[in-house]
Amino acid sequence: MNAAPMTPRARLRAIFSGSIGNLVEYYDWYAYSAFALYFSKAFFPGSSPTEQLQDSAGVFALGFCMRPIGGWLMGSLADRKGRRAAMLLSVLMMCAGSLTIAITPGYAEIGVAAPIILIACRLLQGLSLGGEYGISATYLSEVASREHRGFWSSFQYVTLILGQLSALALLIVLQRWLLTPQQLDDWGWRIPFAVGGLLALAALWLRRGLHETESFAKQATPERSPLRTLLREHPRQVATVVGMTLGGTLAFYTCTTYMQKFMVNTAGFSKDDATLISAAALFVYMLLQPLFGALSDHVGRKPLLIFFGLGGAIGTVPMLSLLATVQDPYAAFGLMLAGLVVISGYTAVNAVVKAELFPVAVRALGVGLPYALTVSLFGGTAEYLAFWFKKAGHESGFYVYVAAMIGVSLLVYLRLPETRDVSRIDQD
């Protein structure tokens, strides 16, 4: 397979198309979390709001169970058949899940079938997103130029955050201008899932014109069994991905998806204020990603990861303890943003670091599978464990747990080689 080098214009077009698809996928995924405050009672008629939210968080965690399978299946597909084919399939599955949730009746209409259908849709979306991370991280890293690889690959998290921010923005519009709280509870929560399904169709149309990466296209013969090769020849890199992801994914989901509920359920903010604070902090956080990514092109990836590891291990407990007691929305915004600045040291560079660890023949699988497995175990359970600690009367135990897991990842960062200087992508 041969491919001509990409022109700068073709590279920008490829990055744009890949990033837009990634944005839509993550919008669909996070719409569930953003609107859980409204639809949880429709599917889980528990005795208290905390129990209803915990049930919906449990389904959120179940969706993560499919992510390792998605990372394996679509990572293998991307390494055998190309990045483009796998990216098309992932967005198609996400579309199907969102549209089905939008039209599913609630528990009052069809009983236990309602949460069963919801779980099935989230499992399908988990399969989709499990493959999406590894594929998009690989794609953006491979199409980026060497000297700006950190900058361009950081757009994976720009679009990931923008997807979450778009879900929150839609919620704010519905809350403040279009629907009453009762309408949101009754049927308005269906709107974001319908929008997400339609956006996924648009992303599918964009992705069908994606340029295959030069690294994949110039392989003489793609691996017939990428998983076997990955586990036999690259176990240390796989373990490195697990270790560096463990603390990062837990910190990310704590300070993004869980934070909105934490401000309502613990700090006592209204749903509207908590949504607005989260959206404002996430917007600034999104803008930080390319800045940190560009910084990594100059100083390296490792210093940024160590910055996150130290800041997260030391600062998580005081930050969450203060946030639990503040009443001023500006103070809450400042505390949330402080946590997100620290997390940027991980999110802006983690995708490119993982891609730089593996050769082209197993890159999508090597990035996607261990990442998806770790996210399922630690990121996907973050909300559920947070509510569990709160129900047990030991909410601060969750803060210590997050800080400890970041500390474990810090040990990995300290031993990590500087991948900017020894990137396997440059050896393709």
ROTOR-167677 format. One record per residue (C-alpha): residue in three letters; residue number from 0; x, y, z. Coordinates in steps of 0.5 Angstrom, whole numbers. Example, Ala and Ser with C-alpha at 12.3 -4.5 7.8 and 13.67 -1.06 7.14 Angstrom:
   type   seq       X       Y       Z
    ALA     0      25      -9      16
    SER     1      27      -2      14
This chain:
   type   seq       X       Y       Z
    MET     0       0       0       0
    ASN     1       3       7      -2
    ALA     2       1      14       0
    ALA     3       3      21      -2
    PRO     4       5      25       3
    MET     5       0      30       6
    THR     6       0      37       4
    PRO     7      -1      42       9
    ARG     8      -8      43       7
    ALA     9     -10      36       7
    ARG    10      -7      35      14
    LEU    11     -12      41      16
    ARG    12     -18      38      13
    ALA    13     -16      31      16
    ILE    14     -15      34      23
    PHE    15     -22      38      22
    SER    16     -26      32      20
    GLY    17     -23      27      25
    SER    18     -24      32      30
    ILE    19     -31      34      29
    GLY    20     -33      26      29
    ASN    21     -30      26      36
    LEU    22     -34      32      38
    VAL    23     -40      29      36
    GLU    24     -39      22      39
    TYR    25     -37      25      46
    TYR    26     -43      30      46
    ASP    27     -47      24      45
    TRP    28     -44      20      51
    TYR    29     -44      26      56
    ALA    30     -51      28      54
    TYR    31     -53      22      59
    SER    32     -49      25      65
    ALA    33     -51      32      63
    PHE    34     -59      31      63
    ALA    35     -58      25      69
    LEU    36     -61      30      74
    TYR    37     -68      30      70
    PHE    38     -69      23      67
    SER    39     -66      19      72
    LYS    40     -73      19      76
    ALA    41     -76      17      69
    PHE    42     -72      10      69
    PHE    43     -71       9      76
    PRO    44     -76      11      81
    GLY    45     -72      10      87
    SER    46     -74      13      94
    SER    47     -69      19      94
    PRO    48     -66      23      89
    THR    49     -59      21      91
    GLU    50     -61      13      90
    GLN    51     -64      15      83
    LEU    52     -58      19      81
    GLN    53     -54      13      84
    ASP    54     -58       8      79
    SER    55     -57      13      73
    ALA    56     -49      13      75
    GLY    57     -49       5      75
    VAL    58     -52       5      68
    PHE    59     -46      10      66
    ALA    60     -41       5      69
    LEU    61     -44      -1      66
    GLY    62     -43       3      59
    PHE    63     -36       3      61
    CYS    64     -36      -4      61
    MET    65     -36      -5      54
    ARG    66     -31       0      52
    PRO    67     -25      -5      53
    ILE    68     -29      -9      48
    GLY    69     -30      -3      43
    GLY    70     -22      -2      44
    TRP    71     -20      -9      42
    LEU    72     -25     -10      36
    MET    73     -25      -3      33
    GLY    74     -17      -2      35
    SER    75     -16      -9      31
    LEU    76     -20      -7      25
    ALA    77     -16       0      25
    ASP    78     -10      -4      25
    ARG    79     -12      -9      20
    LYS    80     -17      -5      15
    GLY    81     -15       2      16
    ARG    82     -17       8      21
    ARG    83     -22      11      17
    ALA    84     -26       4      17
    ALA    85     -26       4      24
    MET    86     -28      11      25
    LEU    87     -34      11      21
    LEU    88     -37       4      25
    SER    89     -36       8      31
    VAL    90     -40      14      30
    LEU    91     -45      10      27
    MET    92     -46       6      33
    MET    93     -46      12      37
    CYS    94     -52      15      33
    ALA    95     -56       8      34
    GLY    96     -56       9      41
    SER    97     -58      16      42
    LEU    98     -64      16      37
    THR    99     -66      10      41
    ILE   100     -66      13      48
    ALA   101     -69      19      45
    ILE   102     -76      15      44
    THR   103     -76      10      49
    PRO   104     -82      10      54
    GLY   105     -80      11      61
    TYR   106     -81       6      67
    ALA   107     -88       8      68
    GLU   108     -90       6      61
    ILE   109     -87       0      60
    GLY   110     -84      -2      67
    VAL   111     -77      -6      68
    ALA   112     -76      -6      60
    ALA   113     -75       2      60
    PRO   114     -68       1      64
    ILE   115     -66      -5      60
    ILE   116     -67      -1      54
    LEU   117     -63       4      57
    ILE   118     -57       0      59
    ALA   119     -57      -4      52
    CYS   120     -56       3      49
    ARG   121     -51       5      53
    LEU   122     -47      -2      52
    LEU   123     -48       0      45
    GLN   124     -45       7      46
    GLY   125     -40       4      50
    LEU   126     -37       0      45
    SER   127     -37       5      40
    LEU   128     -33      10      45
    GLY   129     -28       5      47
    GLY   130     -26       4      40
    GLU   131     -26      12      38
    TYR   132     -21      14      43
    GLY   133     -16       9      41
    ILE   134     -17      11      33
    SER   135     -18      18      34
    ALA   136     -12      19      38
    THR   137      -8      15      33
    TYR   138     -11      18      27
    LEU   139      -9      25      30
    SER   140      -2      23      32
    GLU   141      -1      20      25
    VAL   142      -3      26      21
    ALA   143       0      31      25
    SER   144       7      34      23
    ARG   145      13      32      28
    GLU   146      14      39      30
    HIS   147       7      40      32
    ARG   148       5      33      34
    GLY   149       3      35      41
    PHE   150      -1      41      39
    TRP   151      -5      38      34
    SER   152      -6      31      38
    SER   153      -9      36      44
    PHE   154     -15      37      39
    GLN   155     -18      30      41
    TYR   156     -19      33      48
    VAL   157     -21      40      45
    THR   158     -27      36      42
    LEU   159     -28      31      47
    ILE   160     -29      37      52
    LEU   161     -33      41      47
    GLY   162     -38      35      46
    GLN   163     -39      35      54
    LEU   164     -40      43      53
    SER   165     -45      43      48
    ALA   166     -49      38      52
    LEU   167     -49      43      58
    ALA   168     -50      49      53
    LEU   169     -56      45      51
    LEU   170     -58      44      58
    ILE   171     -57      51      60
    VAL   172     -61      54      54
    LEU   173     -67      49      55
    GLN   174     -67      51      63
    ARG   175     -67      58      62
    TRP   176     -70      60      56
    LEU   177     -74      54      53
    LEU   178     -77      49      58
    THR   179     -80      49      65
    PRO   180     -77      45      70
    GLN   181     -83      40      70
    GLN   182     -83      40      62
    LEU   183     -75      38      63
    ASP   184     -77      32      68
    ASP   185     -83      30      63
    TRP   186     -80      30      56
    GLY   187     -75      35      55
    TRP   188     -69      31      57
    ARG   189     -71      27      51
    ILE   190     -69      33      46
    PRO   191     -61      32      47
    PHE   192     -61      25      45
    ALA   193     -65      26      39
    VAL   194     -60      32      37
    GLY   195     -54      27      38
    GLY   196     -57      22      34
    LEU   197     -58      27      28
    LEU   198     -51      30      29
    ALA   199     -48      23      29
    LEU   200     -51      22      22
    ALA   201     -48      29      20
    ALA   202     -41      26      23
    LEU   203     -42      20      19
    TRP   204     -42      24      12
    LEU   205     -36      28      14
    ARG   206     -32      22      16
    ARG   207     -33      18       9
    GLY   208     -28      23       6
    LEU   209     -23      22      11
    HIS   210     -16      21       8
    GLU   211     -12      15      11
    THR   212      -6      16      15
    GLU   213       1      16      11
    SER   214       3      11      17
    PHE   215      -2       6      16
    ALA   216      -2       6       8
    LYS   217       5       5       7
    GLN   218       5      -1      11
    ALA   219       7      -7       7
    THR   220       3     -12      10
    PRO   221      -2     -10      16
    GLU   222      -2     -15      22
    ARG   223      -7     -21      22
    SER   224      -7     -21      29
    PRO   225      -6     -15      32
    LEU   226      -8     -17      39
    ARG   227      -3     -23      40
    THR   228       3     -18      37
    LEU   229       1     -13      42
    LEU   230       1     -17      48
    ARG   231       7     -22      46
    GLU   232      12     -16      44
    HIS   233       9     -10      47
    PRO   234       7     -12      55
    ARG   235      11      -6      58
    GLN   236       8      -1      53
    VAL   237       1      -4      55
    ALA   238       3      -3      63
    THR   239       5       4      62
    VAL   240      -2       6      58
    VAL   241      -5       3      64
    GLY   242      -1       6      69
    MET   243      -1      13      66
    THR   244      -9      13      65
    LEU   245     -11      10      72
    GLY   246     -10      17      76
    GLY   247     -12      21      70
    THR   248     -18      18      68
    LEU   249     -21      18      75
    ALA   250     -19      26      76
    PHE   251     -22      28      69
    TYR   252     -29      24      71
    THR   253     -29      27      78
    CYS   254     -28      34      76
    THR   255     -32      34      69
    THR   256     -38      29      69
    TYR   257     -39      28      77
    MET   258     -37      36      79
    GLN   259     -44      38      77
    LYS   260     -48      33      81
    PHE   261     -43      34      87
    MET   262     -45      42      87
    VAL   263     -52      40      87
    ASN   264     -52      34      92
    THR   265     -46      36      97
    ALA   266     -45      44      96
    GLY   267     -52      46      95
    PHE   268     -52      50      89
    SER   269     -59      50      84
    LYS   270     -59      45      78
    ASP   271     -58      52      74
    ASP   272     -53      55      78
    ALA   273     -49      48      78
    THR   274     -50      47      70
    LEU   275     -47      54      69
    ILE   276     -41      54      73
    SER   277     -39      47      70
    ALA   278     -40      50      63
    ALA   279     -36      56      64
    ALA   280     -30      52      67
    LEU   281     -30      47      62
    PHE   282     -30      53      57
    VAL   283     -24      55      59
    TYR   284     -21      48      60
    MET   285     -22      47      53
    LEU   286     -18      53      51
    LEU   287     -12      51      55
    GLN   288     -11      44      51
    PRO   289      -8      47      45
    LEU   290      -4      51      50
    PHE   291      -1      45      54
    GLY   292       0      41      47
    ALA   293       4      46      44
    LEU   294       8      47      51
    SER   295       9      40      50
    ASP   296      12      41      43
    HIS   297      18      45      46
    VAL   298      19      42      53
    GLY   299      17      35      52
    ARG   300      11      31      55
    LYS   301      14      28      61
    PRO   302      14      35      65
    LEU   303       7      36      64
    LEU   304       5      29      66
    ILE   305       9      30      73
    PHE   306       6      37      74
    PHE   307      -1      34      74
    GLY   308       1      28      78
    LEU   309       4      32      83
    GLY   310      -2      37      83
    GLY   311      -7      32      83
    ALA   312      -4      28      89
    ILE   313      -3      34      93
    GLY   314      -9      39      91
    THR   315     -15      34      90
    VAL   316     -17      33      98
    PRO   317     -16      41      99
    MET   318     -20      43      93
    LEU   319     -26      38      94
    SER   320     -26      39     101
    LEU   321     -27      47     100
    LEU   322     -32      46      94
    ALA   323     -36      42      99
    THR   324     -37      48     103
    VAL   325     -37      54      99
    GLN   326     -43      58      97
    ASP   327     -41      63      92
    PRO   328     -41      61      85
    TYR   329     -35      65      83
    ALA   330     -31      61      89
    ALA   331     -34      55      86
    PHE   332     -32      56      79
    GLY   333     -25      58      81
    LEU   334     -24      52      85
    MET   335     -27      47      79
    LEU   336     -22      51      74
    ALA   337     -16      50      79
    GLY   338     -17      43      79
    LEU   339     -18      43      71
    VAL   340     -12      47      70
    VAL   341      -8      41      74
    ILE   342     -11      36      70
    SER   343      -9      39      63
    GLY   344      -2      37      64
    TYR   345      -5      30      63
    THR   346     -11      31      58
    ALA   347      -7      35      53
    VAL   348      -1      30      52
    ASN   349      -4      23      54
    ALA   350      -6      21      47
    VAL   351       0      23      43
    VAL   352       4      20      49
    LYS   353       1      13      48
    ALA   354       1      14      40
    GLU   355       8      15      41
    LEU   356      10       9      45
    PHE   357       7       4      39
    PRO   358       9       2      32
    VAL   359       4       3      27
    ALA   360       2      -4      26
    VAL   361      -1      -5      33
    ARG   362      -2       3      35
    ALA   363      -9       4      35
    LEU   364     -10      -3      39
    GLY   365      -4      -1      44
    VAL   366      -7       6      45
    GLY   367     -15       4      45
    LEU   368     -15      -3      49
    PRO   369     -11      -2      55
    TYR   370     -14       6      56
    ALA   371     -21       3      55
    LEU   372     -20      -2      60
    THR   373     -17       3      65
    VAL   374     -22       8      64
    SER   375     -28       3      65
    LEU   376     -25       1      72
    PHE   377     -23       8      74
    GLY   378     -26      13      70
    GLY   379     -33      10      69
    THR   380     -34       8      77
    ALA   381     -32      15      79
    GLU   382     -39      18      80
    TYR   383     -42      11      83
    LEU   384     -36      11      88
    ALA   385     -37      18      90
    PHE   386     -45      17      91
    TRP   387     -43      11      95
    PHE   388     -38      14     100
    LYS   389     -43      20     101
    LYS   390     -49      15     102
    ALA   391     -44      11     107
    GLY   392     -43      18     111
    HIS   393     -35      18     109
    GLU   394     -35      23     103
    SER   395     -28      25     104
    GLY   396     -26      18     103
    PHE   397     -27      19      96
    TYR   398     -23      25      96
    VAL   399     -17      21      99
    TYR   400     -18      15      94
    VAL   401     -18      20      88
    ALA   402     -11      23      90
    ALA   403      -8      16      92
    MET   404     -10      14      85
    ILE   405      -6      20      82
    GLY   406       0      19      86
    VAL   407       0      12      83
    SER   408       0      15      76
    LEU   409       5      20      78
    LEU   410      10      14      79
    VAL   411       9      12      72
    TYR   412      10      19      70
    LEU   413      17      19      73
    ARG   414      19      13      70
    LEU   415      17      15      63
    PRO   416      22      16      57
    GLU   417      21      23      54
    THR   418      17      20      48
    ARG   419      17      27      44
    ASP   420      25      25      43
    VAL   421      24      17      42
    SER   422      17      17      38
    ARG   423      15      11      35
    ILE   424      11      15      30
    ASP   425      17      18      27
    GLN   426      20      11      26
    ASP   427      14       9      21
